[in-house]
Amino acid sequence: MIVTTNEPPTPDRVRPVVLPPALLILLLGLWGIGRGGSIWRDEAVSYQVAHRSLPEIWRMLHEIDAVHGLHYLLLHTVFRCWDGGLLALRLPSVLAMVLAAAALAEIGRRLAGPRAGLLAGLVFALVPAVQQYAQEGRSYASVCAAVVVGSLLLVRAWQRPRASAWAAYGAVMLLGALLHEFAVLAVAGHAVTLWWGRAGRRVWRGWAVTTALVLVGLLPLVLISRAQADQVAWIRTPDWSDLWAPALTGAVGALCACLRQPAVPGAVPRLRALALPLLVLPPAVLILVSYLDPLYVDRYVVFSYAGLALLLGLALDRGWARLPRALARWPTAGRPVVAAFALAALVLAPLPLERGLRTPQSRPNDVAAAARAARDLGRPGDAVLFVPGSRREAALYDPAAFADLTDIALVRSGADSGTINGVEAAPERIRAALATVHRVVLVTDPRPRGASARDRAKLAVLAARFKPCRSTAVRGITVTLYAVRGSCD
């Protein structure tokens, strides 16, 4: 049993606090990591881009998706060392969340005591969003780890403001921002922490110089990504469906922050001064900006859940300290049993939701299932079309499933053209190509939006000359076999 005291933290007490949360998120991250062989579009982009050569990746980043460039390069390195398929794609995210949980527990230990740190780390591991992005081959888990480790380094720099401490803080926060530029919102949250915690002039000076260098290092990526702003044109202005979750978590965090925190000698800032700005400010700023320029997507600020976990850990610690007197009269030998039951309840309560996160239905679409459907519906020599034309992820992820089909609209592949999905022919050439084939496999969104002239040409010819024969609907994608009228059989 871990006992909380008001003594200053010592190195020999770090390990019992850090290891359980790290081990828990490692086990939860590995549980069902394959999701039945399913993969959704964004992950499929990571997978196929990471398998390109370095010159091809570098060329693509000049045209599109520079905001994820560092993540693609890291995955490229992983696949060069070990091409382990979906496991290799997702394992870096699992390990990143392991690091985040350990760092979060250490923050709680330093600022509120060992028990609060342990509980904060365990709560973090059990947050559904944390488990979801721990099993995705995207950058969000790595960004979360960088922000949490950076927050820990901020605490260390505050307690012992030295140049080396600020250099470590700046390097980690810059790494997080280069993985995804919205991580810089955590730096703004740290500014609120310094103000709330009444940091001294020396701390403010170290933070200001470090932050200026981080922003200078991030500036090239910001300029490039703004030039590629069309790739986030799909993001809409936030409505209530986007607002209720951050509003609810913010309210819960604010209530937890109102609880009295016991003094821990040498612990600055107070835990709530670090956790509440990290929870509230990044999503709030991104939501407000999105009413002028829509940019808010919840996964862009998944690191804010670290603030919620710290505050819930504090609340659980206070609740543990105020258990009814009846529990205090339990025999000493029986108290670990009660603690074990409480921990089991904490772990098992979200189990139904956790199981759902590990199914293909937990993601917006499944390009692996779409590739299998195209292979089953088509036969050698059939044509294949994608509507919209920018949705070739199924063929890019599993080219073997499309090896016997001819992509009659494509004129340059993604690797050759420096794009993700390649370049299609003009509408006239697409119409001419469709006039020479008798069977077409169409891969499309169930409700495609904003169809281009090329997509309209494809659909018009299909409607005029072909007849749908068979169709398979998978998660978020529909695959349909068309044949010249009268020849479905």
C-alpha positions in Angstrom: 0.0 0.0 0.0 1.4 3.4 -0.9 1.2 5.9 1.9 1.0 9.6 1.2 2.9 12.0 3.4 3.8 15.6 3.2 7.5 14.8 2.9 9.4 16.1 -0.1 9.5 13.6 -3.0 12.5 11.4 -3.1 13.9 9.4 -6.1 13.4 6.0 -4.4 9.6 6.6 -4.4 9.3 7.4 -8.1 9.1 3.8 -9.4 6.0 2.6 -7.5 4.1 5.6 -8.8 5.2 5.5 -12.4 5.2 1.8 -13.2 1.5 0.8 -12.7 0.0 3.5 -15.0 2.7 2.7 -17.6 2.1 -1.0 -17.4 -1.7 -0.5 -17.6 -1.7 1.6 -20.7 0.9 -0.8 -22.3 -1.5 -3.7 -21.7 -4.5 -1.8 -22.9 -2.7 -0.5 -25.9 -1.6 -4.0 -27.0 -5.1 -5.5 -26.3 -6.8 -5.8 -29.7 -4.3 -3.5 -31.4 -5.0 -5.2 -34.8 -8.8 -4.3 -34.7 -9.6 -7.3 -36.7 -7.3 -6.3 -39.5 -9.2 -3.0 -40.1 -7.6 0.3 -40.9 -9.2 3.7 -41.6 -8.2 6.3 -44.2 -5.9 8.5 -42.1 -4.0 5.5 -40.9 -3.8 4.1 -44.4 -2.2 7.4 -45.5 0.4 7.1 -42.8 1.1 3.5 -43.8 1.6 4.1 -47.5 3.5 7.4 -47.2 5.8 5.9 -44.6 6.6 3.1 -47.2 7.8 5.6 -49.8 11.5 6.6 -50.2 12.8 9.6 -48.4 13.0 11.7 -51.6 9.3 10.8 -52.4 8.2 11.8 -48.9 10.2 15.0 -49.0 8.6 15.9 -52.4 5.1 15.2 -51.2 5.6 17.3 -48.1 6.3 20.3 -50.3 2.8 19.9 -51.8 0.6 18.5 -49.0 0.4 17.2 -45.4 3.5 18.9 -44.2 1.9 19.2 -40.7 2.4 15.4 -40.4 5.8 15.3 -42.1 7.8 14.5 -39.0 5.5 11.6 -38.1 5.8 10.1 -41.6 9.6 10.3 -41.3 9.5 8.6 -37.9 7.3 5.8 -39.3 9.5 5.5 -42.3 12.4 4.7 -39.9 10.3 2.2 -38.1 9.3 0.4 -41.3 12.9 0.4 -42.5 13.9 -1.4 -39.3 10.9 -3.7 -39.1 8.0 -3.9 -41.6 5.6 -5.4 -39.1 2.3 -4.2 -40.8 -0.4 -2.8 -38.5 1.5 -3.7 -35.4 4.6 -1.7 -36.5 2.2 1.2 -37.6 0.5 1.4 -34.2 3.1 0.3 -31.7 4.9 3.8 -31.6 1.6 5.3 -30.5 1.2 2.7 -27.7 4.7 3.4 -26.5 4.1 7.2 -26.7 1.1 6.8 -24.4 3.1 4.7 -22.0 5.6 7.5 -21.8 2.8 10.0 -21.3 1.2 8.0 -18.5 4.5 7.6 -16.7 5.3 11.4 -17.0 1.8 12.3 -15.8 2.1 10.1 -12.7 5.4 11.8 -12.0 3.8 15.2 -12.3 1.1 14.2 -9.9 3.6 12.8 -7.5 5.7 16.0 -7.5 2.8 18.4 -7.1 0.2 16.5 -4.9 1.9 13.4 -3.5 2.5 9.8 -4.6 -1.1 8.6 -4.2 -2.5 11.5 -6.3 0.2 10.8 -9.0 -0.6 7.1 -9.1 -4.3 7.7 -9.4 -3.8 10.4 -12.1 -1.7 8.0 -14.1 -4.3 5.2 -13.8 -7.2 7.5 -14.7 -5.2 8.7 -17.8 -4.7 5.1 -19.0 -8.5 4.5 -18.6 -9.7 7.5 -20.6 -11.3 6.1 -23.8 -9.8 8.8 -26.0 -6.3 7.9 -24.7 -6.9 4.3 -25.5 -8.3 5.1 -28.9 -5.3 7.2 -30.0 -2.8 4.8 -28.4 -3.9 2.4 -31.1 -3.8 4.7 -34.2 -0.9 5.1 -36.6 -1.1 8.9 -36.4 0.8 11.5 -34.6 -1.7 12.4 -31.8 -0.3 10.0 -29.2 3.2 11.2 -29.8 2.1 14.8 -29.5 0.3 13.9 -26.2 3.5 12.4 -24.9 5.6 15.4 -25.9 3.1 17.8 -24.1 3.0 15.8 -20.9 6.8 15.3 -20.8 7.2 19.0 -21.6 4.8 19.8 -18.7 6.9 17.7 -16.4 10.1 19.5 -17.6 8.3 22.9 -17.0 7.8 21.8 -13.3 11.4 20.8 -13.0 12.6 24.1 -14.6 10.3 26.0 -12.2 11.7 24.2 -9.2 15.3 24.5 -10.4 15.5 27.2 -13.0 18.7 26.4 -14.9 19.6 26.8 -18.6 19.7 23.0 -19.1 16.2 22.6 -17.7 14.8 25.2 -19.9 16.6 23.8 -22.9 15.1 20.4 -22.3 11.6 21.9 -21.9 12.0 23.9 -25.2 13.3 20.9 -27.1 10.5 18.6 -26.1 7.8 21.3 -26.7 9.3 22.0 -30.1 9.3 18.3 -30.9 5.6 18.2 -30.0 4.8 21.2 -32.1 6.7 19.8 -35.1 4.7 16.6 -34.8 1.5 18.7 -34.9 1.6 22.5 -34.7 -1.5 22.8 -32.4 0.7 21.4 -29.6 1.9 25.0 -29.3 -1.5 25.6 -27.5 -0.1 23.7 -24.6 2.7 26.4 -24.3 -0.1 29.0 -24.0 -1.6 26.9 -21.3 1.8 26.9 -19.5 1.8 30.7 -19.6 -1.5 30.7 -17.7 0.1 28.2 -15.2 3.0 30.6 -14.6 0.6 33.5 -14.0 -1.7 31.4 -11.7 1.2 30.0 -9.8 2.8 33.5 -9.3 6.0 32.5 -10.9 9.0 34.7 -10.1 10.8 36.9 -12.6 13.6 34.4 -13.2 11.1 31.7 -14.1 9.2 34.0 -16.4 12.4 35.1 -18.1 13.5 31.5 -18.7 10.0 30.5 -20.1 9.8 33.6 -22.3 13.2 33.0 -23.9 12.5 29.3 -24.4 9.0 29.9 -25.9 10.4 32.5 -28.3 12.9 29.9 -29.6 10.2 27.3 -29.9 8.0 29.7 -32.0 11.0 30.5 -34.2 11.6 26.8 -34.8 8.0 26.2 -35.6 7.6 29.2 -37.9 8.6 27.4 -41.2 6.1 24.6 -40.6 3.4 27.2 -39.9 4.1 29.0 -43.1 4.1 25.8 -45.2 1.0 24.4 -43.6 -0.9 27.7 -44.1 -0.1 27.4 -47.8 -1.6 23.9 -47.7 -4.7 25.0 -45.9 -7.0 23.5 -48.5 -6.4 20.0 -47.0 -8.4 21.0 -43.9 -11.2 22.6 -45.9 -13.4 19.7 -44.9 -13.5 20.9 -41.2 -16.8 22.6 -40.5 -17.7 25.3 -37.9 -18.2 23.7 -34.5 -21.8 23.0 -33.4 -23.3 21.5 -30.2 -22.2 18.0 -31.1 -18.6 19.3 -31.0 -18.9 21.4 -27.9 -20.6 19.2 -25.3 -17.6 17.0 -24.7 -15.0 19.7 -24.0 -17.7 21.6 -22.0 -18.4 18.6 -19.9 -14.7 17.7 -19.2 -14.0 21.4 -18.5 -16.8 21.5 -16.0 -15.6 18.3 -14.3 -12.1 19.6 -14.2 -13.1 22.9 -12.7 -15.1 21.1 -9.9 -12.1 19.0 -9.1 -9.8 22.1 -9.1 -12.0 23.5 -6.3 -11.0 20.8 -3.9 -8.5 21.7 -1.3 -5.0 20.4 -2.2 -2.7 19.5 0.7 0.6 21.4 0.8 3.6 19.4 -0.6 6.9 21.1 0.4 8.8 22.3 -2.6 5.9 21.6 -5.0 5.4 24.5 -7.4 3.1 25.1 -9.1 0.0 23.8 -7.4 -1.4 20.9 -9.4 -4.6 22.7 -10.4 -2.6 25.6 -11.8 -0.9 23.3 -14.3 -3.8 20.9 -15.0 -6.8 23.2 -15.5 -5.2 25.4 -18.2 -3.9 22.3 -20.0 -7.5 20.9 -19.9 -9.4 24.0 -20.9 -7.3 26.4 -22.9 -6.2 24.4 -25.9 -9.7 23.2 -27.0 -11.3 26.5 -26.0 -8.8 28.6 -28.1 -9.2 26.2 -31.1 -13.0 26.3 -30.9 -13.1 30.1 -30.8 -10.7 30.4 -33.7 -12.9 27.9 -35.6 -15.8 30.3 -35.8 -13.5 32.4 -38.0 -11.5 29.7 -39.7 -12.8 26.2 -38.9 -9.9 24.1 -37.5 -11.3 22.3 -34.4 -11.1 18.5 -34.4 -11.1 16.9 -31.0 -8.1 14.6 -31.8 -6.0 17.7 -32.5 -6.0 18.5 -28.7 -6.2 15.0 -27.3 -3.3 16.0 -25.0 -5.8 18.1 -23.0 -7.1 14.9 -21.3 -3.8 14.9 -19.4 -5.1 17.9 -17.5 -8.4 16.1 -16.7 -6.5 13.0 -15.5 -4.4 15.1 -13.1 -7.5 16.8 -11.6 -9.4 13.5 -11.3 -6.4 11.9 -9.7 -6.4 14.8 -7.2 -10.1 14.3 -6.5 -9.8 10.6 -6.0 -6.9 11.2 -3.7 -9.0 13.6 -1.6 -11.8 11.1 -1.6 -9.5 8.3 -0.4 -8.3 10.6 2.4 -11.9 11.2 3.5 -13.2 7.6 3.5 -15.9 6.9 6.2 -14.6 6.1 9.6 -16.1 2.6 9.2 -13.4 1.8 6.7 -10.8 3.0 9.1 -12.0 0.4 11.6 -11.3 -2.4 9.1 -8.5 -4.8 10.1 -5.2 -3.7 8.5 -5.0 -6.9 6.6 -8.4 -6.3 5.0 -7.6 -2.8 3.6 -5.6 -4.1 0.6 -8.7 -6.2 -0.3 -10.9 -3.1 -0.3 -8.3 -1.2 -2.4 -8.2 -4.1 -4.8 -12.0 -4.1 -5.2 -12.0 -0.3 -5.7 -9.2 -0.6 -8.4 -11.1 -3.4 -10.1 -14.3 -1.3 -10.3 -12.3 1.6 -11.7 -10.8 -0.6 -14.4 -13.9 -2.7 -15.3 -16.4 0.1 -15.4 -15.4 1.4 -18.9 -14.9 -2.2 -20.2 -17.8 -2.2 -22.7 -16.6 1.0 -24.2 -13.1 -0.2 -24.3 -14.1 -3.4 -26.2 -16.0 -1.2 -28.7 -12.8 0.8 -29.4 -11.1 -2.3 -30.6 -13.6 -3.2 -33.4 -13.7 -2.0 -37.0 -16.9 -0.1 -36.2 -15.0 2.2 -33.8 -13.5 4.2 -36.8 -15.2 6.2 -39.5 -14.3 3.8 -42.2 -12.4 0.6 -43.1 -10.2 0.7 -46.2 -9.0 -2.9 -45.7 -12.5 -4.2 -45.9 -13.1 -2.0 -49.0 -10.1 -3.5 -50.6 -11.3 -7.1 -49.9 -14.8 -6.2 -51.3 -13.2 -4.8 -54.5 -11.2 -8.0 -54.9 -14.3 -10.1 -54.4 -16.5 -8.2 -56.8 -14.1 -7.6 -59.6 -12.4 -10.0 -62.0 -9.2 -9.6 -64.1 -9.4 -6.9 -66.6 -12.2 -4.9 -64.9 -11.9 -1.2 -64.5 -11.9 0.5 -61.1 -13.0 4.0 -60.3 -12.8 6.0 -57.0 -15.4 8.7 -56.1 -14.2 11.1 -54.9 -10.9 10.7 -56.8 -9.0 11.6 -53.7 -10.2 8.5 -51.9 -7.8 5.9 -53.2 -6.6 4.8 -49.7 -7.9 1.3 -50.2 -5.8 0.7 -53.3 -2.8 2.4 -51.7 -3.0 0.3 -48.5 -3.6 -3.0 -50.3 -2.4 -2.8 -53.9 -2.5 -6.6 -54.2 -6.3 -6.5 -54.0 -6.4 -4.2 -57.0 -3.6 -5.9 -59.0 -6.1 -7.4 -61.6 -8.1 -4.1 -61.9 -7.3 -1.2 -64.1 -7.5 2.3 -62.6 -8.6 4.0 -65.8 -8.8 7.5 -64.3 -5.3 7.6 -62.8 -2.5 9.1 -64.9 0.2 9.6 -62.2 0.6 7.7 -59.0 1.0 9.5 -55.6 4.7 8.7 -55.3 5.4 10.0 -58.9 3.3 13.2 -58.6 4.3 14.2 -55.0 0.7 13.8 -53.8 -1.1 11.3 -51.6 -3.6 9.8 -54.0 -2.2 10.6 -57.4 -3.4 12.7 -60.3 -6.4 11.8 -62.5 -7.0 12.5 -66.2 -9.2 15.2 -67.5 -13.0 14.5 -67.5 -13.0 14.0 -71.3 -10.3 11.3 -71.1 -12.2 9.6 -68.3 -15.4 9.5 -70.4 -13.4 8.1 -73.4 -11.8 5.4 -71.2 -15.2 4.4 -69.8 -16.5 3.9 -73.3 -14.0 1.1 -73.9 -14.8 -1.1 -70.8 -17.7 -3.4 -69.9 -17.3 -3.8 -66.2 -16.4 -1.2 -63.6 -15.8 -1.6 -59.8 -16.8 1.7 -58.1 -15.3 2.6 -54.7 -17.1 5.5 -53.1 -18.2 7.2 -50.0 -21.9 6.4 -49.2 -22.6 10.1 -49.4 -19.9 11.8 -51.4 -19.8 15.6 -51.1 -18.3 18.3 -53.3 -17.9 16.2 -56.4 -15.3 17.5 -58.8 -15.8 17.7 -62.6 -13.9 14.4 -62.9 -16.2 12.7 -60.4 -19.3 14.1 -62.1 -18.1 12.7 -65.4 -17.5 9.3 -63.9 -21.0 9.2 -62.3 -22.7 10.5 -65.5 -21.2 7.8 -67.7 -22.0 5.1 -65.2 -25.6 6.2 -65.0 -26.0 6.4 -68.8 -24.1 3.3 -70.0 -23.9 0.9 -67.0 -26.1 -0.8 -64.6 -25.3 -1.6 -60.9 -25.1 -5.4 -60.5 -23.9 -6.0 -57.0 -22.9 -3.8 -54.1 -21.1 -4.3 -50.8 -21.3 -1.7 -48.0 -18.4 -1.8 -45.5 -17.7 0.7 -42.7 -17.9 4.1 -44.3 -17.3 2.9 -47.9 -19.5 1.4 -50.6 -18.1 -0.9 -53.3 -20.4 -1.5 -56.3 -19.9 -3.6 -59.5 -21.3 -2.0 -62.6 -21.7 -3.7 -66.0 -22.8 -2.5 -69.4 -26.6 -2.7 -69.5 -27.9 -6.2 -70.0 -24.6 -7.9 -69.1 -24.7 -8.2 -65.3 -24.5 -12.0 -65.5 
